[in-house]
Amino acid sequence: MAAGDLSVTAEGQIVFVSGGDAHVASYDGKSVTKFTQGGGVAHLRISADGKSAFYRKGGQLFVQRGLAPNAAPAMVAFTALWS
């Protein structure tokens, strides 16, 4: 596991990468849910409110609003404005 691929939300959920996919676990470990598919997830970060995940996959940056399998990830795009 790479540094930063483990986080704890304010609600006590543990969010981590295993087998290339992101998972969320209850604080007691009784409930574990994989919320990404297809592997390749790295550099996982969780928003301050614990409701969104940011990660790299295939060289792209994604945000996933909600830590559930049915939450669709969106690619983050940056635009540079030069003057």
C-alpha positions, 0 to 999 in steps of 0.5 A: 500500500502506498503512503496516503492510501489509507484514511480515516473519516470524521465518522470513523470509517476506514478508507483504503486501497487493496488489490488496486481498488478503493474500499471503505470499512466500518471502524470495527471492521464488520462491514467492508465495501469496495467502491471502485472497480477495475483496479489501478487506483492509487494516491487515494485521498478523502475530502475533509467532510469524508463524503468524496474520494479523489484518486488517480487511475490510468494516469488521470485524476478522478473524484467520486462523490460518495463512498458507495459502489453505485457512485459514479466517478468523474474525471477531473480536468484542469484548464490553464489560462495563460495571459 
